Each structure stands twice: as C-alpha cells, then as structure tokens.
Amino acid sequence: MRTIALLSSIGLLILASCGDADPLDSGAASMSGGSSGMMSGGGTTGDGEATGESPTSSGGSMTGSATGGDPTTAATSATGGDSGGEPVGPPAVAYLTRNAMGQIYPDDVADEAAICPAGWAYLGGSSYSAVCMSDGPGTVVMLTRDAMGRIYPDDVMNEAELCPAGWAYLGGTGYNAVCHLGEVKAAAYLTRDAMGQIYPDDVAEEAALCPAGWQYVGGSGYSAVCVSAAPRSILNLTRDAQGQTYPEDVAEEAALCPAGWDYLGGTGYNAVCAGAGGLAVAYVTRDTQGQTYPEDLAQEALLCPDRWDYHGGTGYAAACSQMSAQAVISLTRNTMGQIYPDDVAEEAAICPASWGYLGGNAWSAVCQQP
C-alpha cells in the first residue's frame, strides 16, 4: 500500500495546470492554472500509462530554449502582460520524451531542448521527459487511444492521428501521444464515473465515463480523457482537508471534494474534483525548507506554500491551490542538466531563473512561473 501511495505522489507532480502533463518519464499531470487531471493529481507511470492517481525562490539558470521561445515572454503573453489585459490562463506545459518526428534524447538529438516543439521554451527535465512551455495559454492531453479506440501503431500509421481534430501533435511520452489545443479548458482522467461505474464492466462505451457536458477525446491507460467546455480547475484527492478517506470515514467518495467543487468521478484511489477556473494547483510532499509531514510538521496543511489553500492530499502529497495565471511545473533537473543534491546545493536551484520554488514532490522540485 505504501508503494502505491508513493507512486501516486510521484505521478502527481504533475499535472493541474491548464493542460500539462506528468513528470515521471511519461510527462503529464498539470500543476497550474487548472486543467489537466494528470499531475494535478492524475499522473502516469514510468511507461506513460495512466495510473489513475493522478509545483519561490529563484533557482537554476534558464537558457531560454533551443527551440525558440523565452519563458519570460511566454509569461507576458499568457497573462496579458504590459497591455494590462486580464489573465486568460497559464501557458500550456508539456512533458515529452520524444518530439513530433519521433526523435529522442540523447539517441537522435544532441540537446534535450530539441525535444520541445518550435516556439516552446525548454525549462529543464523530469525523469525521461523534457519539460516544455508554450508562449500562450492552452490545454494539453495525453492519449494512448483516440475517441474511436484506435491505438498506434496497431490501428493508425502516425501517432499524431491519435490527437483529436483541431489539436496539434507535440510528440509523445511513454505510450501516449501528447496533444495541444490553444484554448483554456480542463482535462480530467477518469477510470470511473460519478456513479462509480467503470468501463467495460458497467457502461458500453468509455465515453460514458465523462461527465455531462464534457467531451470524450480518447483514453490513456485505464482512464477516459474528458475535456471541459470552459476553464475549470482540477483536484485529485485521496483524503479531504480533515484527513478523511473513502470509504473509511465518509460514505461517498464525492465527500472528499472541497465545498463548492463538482465531483466528476474517480481515478485509482482518488476522487476527481472540478472547481472554478483560474487556480494554480501544486502537489508537494515537502515544503520550501525541506520539512515533511508528519516527521517535521504537525499538520499536512503546513506543507502548502504561504498564501496557498490546502484542500487535502493524495498519496504522500498535500494538494494546494492559489488563484494564479502562472504555470506550475515539476523538475528533476534544470536546463543545464544539473540535479539536486549532486550538482546544486539547494533544490530551489533546479527551478528556472526567477521562478518561485514551492517545495518538492518525491525527486522533483515544484516551481511556479514568476
């Protein structure tokens, strides 16, 4: 059980931003701005298959990107910048182990930054994945099959064909195609619906796992991938803010969701909850001083950074949120390939220059865009 919980925590490095992907080597859970259920608590295993479980001080050097695109300019365009416009959502973030041409690092390209799509900034790496950020807001999903159940290479000739119509193919991670839409939405990864039904045991089509009004775009591992019509924020929780778990302490899994959040269904041991859009979500197992719960802190809520709200936890991680249009990412190495503690004295140095350090999750530093 402890191993399962640890894997759940690791998978969560990821993904609650408007469409990111988790770190482990698969790429994918989103951690900022409120979109992806993966890394928002919807993670993946090392082979890129969804597990159903589902990131302030400045750090390491940011070199920009070999693929073009500078993180600072990306931040400006995503938040309205000097124009004074209202934030429209965080930049999209993708975790990629191969680029759109199928090239991997170091076998086919000399720099990991070359894995990032043209115009995306290279922020560093997470396990086997390059972490890439777009110059504008959007949503990223990971798919091992399309909405017709087709997989690559068995049923389609190109992995890009797994992406829904209108979505751009960025590359892949593990067994997943990574797809990008230049609109701020939310992605939830569900293995069961709000009634506890699973596919194919209880429903005839995997699409039936998606909540009403959410679009089924395909699947990842055992999960249906569901996209909202409007911006939402996603939390994956195995316990609520009072430490209650299901079914031990509450009669319904929906009770794990914070007040005012919608219960969408579940994935693995997690309840998947959707709140209003505009939240950055981070999952941390240690705070910025390296303290963990319960070893160093009396309450799990103390793991959350200052001015962040505590919503409960998943695995060993506290689930924290803040109203923000900045991206949150998870990194095991910086843009120079340095790792902690081997190459840098502080984990915060793994974060890109000027980014905030929020704490850590397993082997990753959790960082927030300035």
C-alpha positions in Angstrom: 0.0 0.0 0.0 2.9 2.3 0.8 4.4 1.7 -2.6 1.1 2.5 -4.3 0.9 5.7 -2.3 4.4 6.7 -3.2 3.7 6.1 -6.9 0.6 8.2 -6.6 2.6 11.1 -5.1 5.2 10.9 -7.8 2.6 10.8 -10.5 1.1 14.0 -9.1 4.0 16.1 -9.9 2.3 17.0 -12.5 -0.4 18.0 -13.9 -3.0 20.7 -12.6 -2.4 23.5 -14.9 -4.4 24.3 -17.9 -3.2 21.3 -19.7 0.1 20.0 -18.7 1.4 16.6 -18.5 3.0 14.4 -15.8 6.7 14.3 -14.9 7.8 10.8 -14.1 9.1 10.0 -17.5 5.7 9.9 -19.0 5.1 13.5 -18.9 1.8 14.8 -17.5 -0.1 16.0 -14.7 -0.7 19.5 -14.8 0.1 21.6 -11.9 -1.0 25.1 -12.7 -4.0 27.1 -13.8 -6.5 24.3 -13.6 -6.7 21.9 -16.4 -5.1 18.6 -16.6 -6.2 16.0 -14.2 -2.8 14.4 -14.5 -0.2 16.0 -12.5 -2.9 17.8 -10.9 -3.2 14.5 -9.4 -3.7 12.5 -12.5 -0.4 11.0 -13.1 1.2 8.4 -15.2 3.5 5.5 -14.6 7.0 5.4 -15.9 5.9 3.9 -19.1 3.4 6.6 -19.8 0.3 4.7 -18.9 -2.2 6.5 -16.8 -2.2 5.2 -13.2 -5.4 6.8 -12.2 -3.8 8.6 -9.3 -3.0 11.2 -10.5 4.6 22.6 -8.5 9.8 30.8 -4.5 12.9 31.4 -4.5 14.8 31.7 -7.7 16.8 28.8 -9.0 19.0 27.5 -11.8 19.9 29.1 -15.0 17.3 29.5 -17.7 18.8 29.4 -21.1 15.7 30.1 -23.0 15.2 27.4 -25.5 16.9 25.8 -28.3 13.5 25.5 -29.9 12.9 29.2 -29.7 10.6 30.9 -27.1 11.6 32.5 -23.9 9.9 31.7 -20.6 9.6 35.4 -19.6 7.9 36.4 -22.8 5.6 33.4 -22.5 4.5 34.7 -19.1 3.7 38.1 -20.5 1.6 36.9 -23.3 -0.3 34.4 -21.2 -1.3 36.9 -18.5 -2.0 40.0 -20.6 1.5 41.4 -19.8 2.1 45.2 -20.2 -1.2 45.6 -22.0 -3.0 45.3 -18.7 -5.4 42.7 -20.0 -7.0 40.2 -17.7 -5.1 36.8 -17.3 -6.5 34.3 -19.7 -4.8 31.3 -18.3 -1.3 29.9 -17.8 1.0 28.9 -20.6 0.5 25.3 -21.7 3.1 22.9 -20.4 4.0 19.5 -22.0 6.3 16.7 -20.7 7.8 15.0 -23.8 10.1 12.0 -24.2 10.1 12.3 -28.0 9.4 15.1 -30.4 6.9 15.2 -33.3 9.4 13.5 -35.5 9.8 10.6 -33.0 13.4 11.7 -32.1 14.6 11.0 -28.5 17.4 12.4 -26.4 20.3 11.6 -26.5 19.9 9.0 -29.2 18.7 11.3 -32.0 19.2 14.9 -30.8 22.3 16.4 -29.1 20.3 18.6 -26.7 17.2 17.7 -24.7 15.8 21.2 -25.6 15.4 19.9 -29.2 12.6 17.7 -27.9 10.4 20.8 -27.4 8.2 22.0 -30.2 9.2 25.0 -32.2 8.3 28.2 -30.2 8.1 26.3 -26.9 10.6 27.1 -24.1 12.7 24.4 -22.6 12.5 24.6 -18.8 14.6 21.5 -17.8 13.7 17.9 -17.4 11.6 15.5 -15.4 12.8 11.9 -15.3 13.0 10.9 -19.0 10.9 13.9 -20.2 11.8 17.3 -21.4 9.6 20.0 -19.8 8.4 22.5 -22.5 6.2 25.6 -22.1 4.3 27.4 -24.9 4.2 31.1 -25.5 0.5 31.2 -24.7 -2.3 29.5 -22.8 -3.8 26.3 -23.8 -4.6 22.7 -22.9 -2.5 19.6 -23.2 -3.7 16.0 -23.1 -2.0 12.6 -23.3 -3.7 9.8 -25.3 -2.9 6.2 -25.8 -6.0 5.8 -28.0 -8.3 8.1 -29.8 -12.0 8.6 -29.4 -12.6 5.6 -31.7 -10.4 3.4 -29.6 -7.6 3.2 -32.1 -4.0 2.8 -30.9 -0.6 3.4 -32.5 0.9 1.6 -34.4 -1.7 -1.1 -34.5 -4.6 0.9 -36.0 -3.1 4.2 -37.2 0.1 4.8 -39.2 1.1 8.0 -37.4 0.9 8.7 -33.6 -0.3 12.2 -34.5 -3.6 10.6 -35.7 -4.5 9.9 -32.0 -4.9 13.7 -31.4 -8.5 15.0 -31.7 -9.4 17.1 -34.7 -8.2 20.7 -34.2 -5.5 19.6 -31.7 -1.8 19.8 -32.5 0.5 16.8 -32.1 3.6 17.8 -30.0 5.3 14.5 -29.7 4.9 11.6 -27.2 5.7 10.3 -23.8 5.7 6.7 -22.9 2.8 5.1 -24.8 1.0 8.4 -25.1 0.6 11.0 -27.9 0.8 14.5 -26.4 -1.7 16.9 -28.0 -2.2 20.6 -27.6 -5.2 22.9 -28.1 -4.7 26.7 -28.0 -7.8 27.2 -25.8 -8.0 27.2 -22.0 -10.1 24.2 -20.9 -9.6 21.4 -18.4 -8.8 17.8 -18.8 -9.9 15.1 -16.3 -8.6 11.4 -16.4 -11.3 9.1 -15.1 -11.5 5.4 -14.5 -15.0 5.6 -13.1 -17.9 8.0 -13.4 -19.7 9.8 -10.6 -21.9 6.8 -10.0 -18.9 4.5 -9.6 -19.4 2.8 -13.0 -16.4 1.5 -14.9 -15.7 0.6 -18.5 -16.4 -2.0 -19.9 -18.0 -3.7 -16.8 -20.8 -1.2 -16.3 -21.0 1.0 -19.4 -20.9 0.0 -23.0 -18.7 2.9 -24.1 -15.7 4.5 -22.4 -17.1 7.9 -23.4 -19.9 7.3 -20.9 -17.4 7.9 -18.1 -17.2 11.6 -19.0 -19.5 13.9 -17.0 -22.3 15.6 -18.9 -21.1 18.5 -20.9 -17.5 17.2 -21.1 -16.0 16.0 -24.3 -14.5 12.5 -24.6 -11.3 12.8 -26.6 -9.9 9.3 -26.1 -8.2 7.3 -23.4 -4.9 7.0 -21.6 -4.1 3.7 -19.9 -7.2 2.7 -18.0 -8.6 6.2 -18.0 -11.1 8.1 -20.2 -9.8 11.6 -21.0 -12.5 14.2 -20.7 -12.3 17.9 -21.7 -14.5 20.6 -20.3 -16.2 23.2 -22.4 -14.9 26.1 -20.3 -11.9 26.6 -18.0 -12.1 24.6 -14.8 -9.6 23.7 -12.0 -8.9 20.0 -11.3 -8.0 18.3 -8.0 -7.3 14.7 -7.4 -7.7 13.7 -3.7 -7.5 10.6 -1.6 -8.3 12.5 1.5 -10.1 15.7 2.3 -8.8 18.7 4.3 -9.9 17.0 7.6 -7.8 13.9 6.7 -10.9 11.8 6.0 -10.7 9.0 3.4 -13.2 7.0 1.5 -14.8 4.6 2.4 -13.3 4.6 5.9 -14.5 8.0 7.1 -17.1 9.2 4.5 -20.0 7.3 2.9 -19.5 8.7 -0.6 -16.3 9.5 -2.5 -17.8 12.8 -3.6 -17.5 14.0 0.0 -13.7 14.2 -0.5 -14.2 17.2 -2.8 -13.9 20.7 -1.3 -17.2 22.6 -0.7 -18.3 24.1 -4.0 -16.4 21.7 -6.2 -18.0 19.2 -8.5 -17.3 15.5 -8.1 -16.5 14.1 -11.6 -15.8 10.6 -10.7 -12.6 8.8 -9.7 -9.2 7.5 -10.8 -7.3 4.9 -8.8 -7.7 5.8 -5.1 -8.5 9.4 -6.0 -11.7 11.5 -6.2 -11.5 13.8 -9.2 -13.0 17.3 -8.4 -13.6 20.3 -10.6 -13.7 23.8 -9.3 -13.9 27.2 -10.9 -11.1 28.0 -13.4 -8.1 30.2 -12.7 -6.4 28.2 -9.9 -2.8 27.0 -9.9 -2.6 23.6 -8.3 0.5 22.1 -6.7 1.2 18.8 -5.0 4.0 18.9 -2.5 5.5 16.3 -0.2 7.9 18.7 1.4 7.9 22.5 2.0 10.5 25.0 0.9 12.5 24.2 4.0 12.5 20.5 3.2 10.2 19.7 6.0 7.8 16.7 5.6 4.6 15.6 7.3 4.3 14.2 9.9 8.0 14.0 10.6 8.6 17.7 10.9 5.2 19.3 10.8 2.1 18.8 12.9 -0.4 19.4 10.1 -0.2 18.4 6.4 -1.6 21.8 5.5 1.7 23.4 6.6 3.3 21.8 3.5 1.5 24.3 1.3 3.4 27.5 0.4 2.4 30.8 2.0 -0.9 32.2 0.8 -1.9 28.8 -0.8 -5.0 27.0 0.2 -4.9 23.4 1.5 -7.5 21.0 0.1 -6.5 17.6 1.3 -4.0 15.2 -0.1 -3.1 12.4 -2.4 -0.6 9.7 -1.6 2.1 11.5 0.4 1.4 14.9 -1.2 -0.6 17.8 0.1 -2.9 19.4 -2.5 -2.5 23.2 -2.6 -4.0 25.9 -4.8 -3.8 29.6 -5.4 -5.6 32.0 -7.7 -3.0 32.5 -10.4 -2.4 32.5 -14.2 1.2 31.3 -13.8 2.4 27.9 -14.8 3.4 25.3 -12.2 5.9 22.7 -13.2 7.8 19.7 -11.8 11.6 19.3 -12.5 14.2 16.8 -11.6 17.0 18.7 -13.5 17.5 22.3 -14.7 18.3 23.5 -18.2 22.0 22.7 -17.7 21.2 19.1 -16.7 22.1 19.7 -13.0 20.3 17.7 -10.4 19.9 18.0 -6.6 21.9 17.3 -4.4 24.6 16.1 -6.8 25.2 19.3 -8.7 23.4 22.1 -6.8 23.4 22.9 -3.1 19.7 23.8 -2.9 16.7 22.1 -4.6 15.4 25.6 -5.5 18.3 25.9 -7.9 16.5 23.4 -10.1 13.8 25.9 -10.9 14.3 28.2 -13.9 15.8 31.6 -13.2 13.3 34.0 -11.5 10.7 31.2 -10.9 9.4 30.6 -7.4 10.3 27.4 -5.6 7.2 25.9 -3.9 8.7 22.8 -2.3 9.3 19.3 -3.6 7.4 16.1 -4.5 9.4 12.9 -4.4 12.5 13.6 -6.5 11.2 16.7 -8.1 11.3 20.4 -7.4 8.0 22.1 -7.8 8.3 25.6 -9.4 6.0 28.4 -10.2 6.3 30.9 -13.1 7.0 34.5 -12.0 
